[in-house]
Amino acid sequence: MPTGASGTVTRFAKNDATVSWEGKTYEVPGHLRRRSVTLSYSFLEPDRVWVIDGSTQAEVNAMR
């Protein structure tokens, strides 16, 4: 994830391991279902979103 111009939001992962943010649905790793998850996003590239799980960050893509 790029440093600097980024923000975070917290969302609740549904039973199907998806979260919604900014009108889009993102799929997160299955072990995060039914949990609060932190999403990080780039101000400069708002379509780039990561899920933060402890010290690990993984890029997630919007579902189509």
C-alpha distance (Angstrom), angle and dihedral (degrees) to the residues before:
residue distance angle dihedral
M1 . . .
P2 3.78 . .
T3 3.77 115.6 .
G4 3.74 124.6 -128.5
A5 3.78 113.7 24.0
S6 3.80 100.5 55.1
G7 3.77 139.3 109.7
T8 3.78 138.5 -163.4
V9 3.79 135.5 -136.6
T10 3.79 131.5 -176.2
R11 3.79 120.6 -133.2
F12 3.80 135.6 170.2
A13 3.83 115.3 -113.5
K14 3.78 112.6 -133.1
N15 3.78 124.4 -133.4
D16 3.83 89.3 -91.3
A17 3.86 90.5 56.8
T18 3.80 95.0 -108.4
V19 3.79 131.4 129.4
S20 3.78 129.6 -167.3
W21 3.78 124.8 -138.7
E22 3.79 132.9 158.9
G23 3.81 91.2 -2.6
K24 3.79 94.2 -55.3
T25 3.79 131.4 104.0
Y26 3.79 119.6 -134.5
E27 3.79 128.1 -167.3
V28 3.80 114.9 -134.0
P29 3.82 128.2 -169.1
G30 3.81 111.8 -69.7
H31 3.79 95.6 -118.1
L32 3.83 88.1 66.3
R33 3.82 95.5 60.2
R34 3.80 115.2 127.0
R35 3.82 91.0 15.9
S36 3.77 136.5 104.6
V37 3.78 108.5 -101.7
T38 3.78 132.1 -168.7
L39 3.78 118.1 -131.4
S40 3.77 121.1 -163.1
Y41 3.78 121.8 -160.1
S42 3.78 138.5 -177.3
F43 3.80 118.4 -116.3
L44 3.80 88.8 -152.5
E45 3.83 95.2 48.2
P46 3.83 105.6 27.4
D47 3.82 92.6 179.7
R48 3.83 90.1 64.4
V49 3.80 109.0 88.6
W50 3.81 130.7 169.6
V51 3.78 131.8 -167.1
I52 3.80 114.9 -137.0
D53 3.80 116.0 -144.8
G54 3.78 110.3 176.1
S55 3.79 106.3 -58.3
T56 3.81 92.5 -19.0
Q57 3.80 124.8 93.4
A58 3.79 123.5 -168.3
E59 3.78 127.0 -176.8
V60 3.81 113.6 -121.1
N61 3.78 127.8 -161.9
A62 3.75 130.1 -141.7
M63 3.79 113.9 -105.4
R64 3.79 116.6 -118.4
